[in-house]
Amino acid sequence: MTPEDLNIPPCSACQSSEPLGFEFSMAFQPIIDLRDNSLFACEALVRGTDGSGAASILAQVNADNRYKFDQSCRVKAVELAAQLGIDSHVSINFLPNAVYQAATCIRATLEAARRFNFPTSRLIFEITENEKLVDKQHLKNIIEEYRRQGFKTAIDDFGAGYSGLNLLAEFQPDIIKLDMALIRDIHKDRVRQAILLGILGVCRTLDIEVIAEGIETVEELDFLRDQGIYLMQGYLFAKPAFEQVPPVAWPAADD
């Protein structure tokens, strides 16, 4: 489906020819599904063109280039995913305050998906914590429009910053990603365990899928799997790989 099929006009920011001013690329980190040891998604993570970390790139993002950067990230992630032949979902972080009107600002993403022949139904957009949320209603409108377009949406780092339980009263994404601070050593922390069980109860009632991120130990894996979490991400399985999908260290059935 093309933007023209949807009668989506470009917004004024889309038509801006101002260059971003710096170059970047992406690394990919797998999100695995323990139900059948399959790849559920690959998260696209910003990197320097030499593979360096995201900090030096994000430090160059400001109010003047935030929109261009957000749009460029989407296009780059779709382009690389298509080149690598990724056949799982691809999860892309986005900046809510860089979206002016959800229906028009999605045009570049749709055009990239068409140009690189990547199905839009396999795109997940994660709300990031890189900036404060200006307007809850604005974010709700984005979520609703993305869902209408067939994308999945996720709240990243759930339980940190503004991504708390109170947001679920305003809108319900398809997925939440549990913050790694909640996951760390959860197998031996009763407080974290109680918080996790509460979150899982809410998500099951609302039919929201849960991804546990930042998993580093077998003990964390075992505890989370016992609670019914089957979508996981972390160094235990694979570190991000620059411009490629790294091999996954699949957990043994009896781990």
Salt bridges, closest charged atoms under 4 A:
GLU4 OE2 - ARG107 NH2 3.08
ASP33 OD2 - ARG35 NH2 2.75
GLU43 OE1 - LYS177 NZ 2.94
ASP70 OD2 - ARG74 NE 2.94
GLU111 OE2 - ARG107 NE 3.15
GLU126 OE2 - LYS177 NZ 2.96
GLU131 OE1 - ARG66 NE 3.09
GLU145 OE2 - ARG148 NH2 2.88
ASP174 OD1 - ARG147 NH2 3.79
ASP189 OD2 - ARG192 NH1 2.45
GLU213 OE1 - LYS177 NZ 3.62
GLU216 OE2 - ARG184 NH2 3.54
GLU220 OE2 - ARG184 NH1 2.97
ASP222 OD1 - ARG225 NH2 3.18
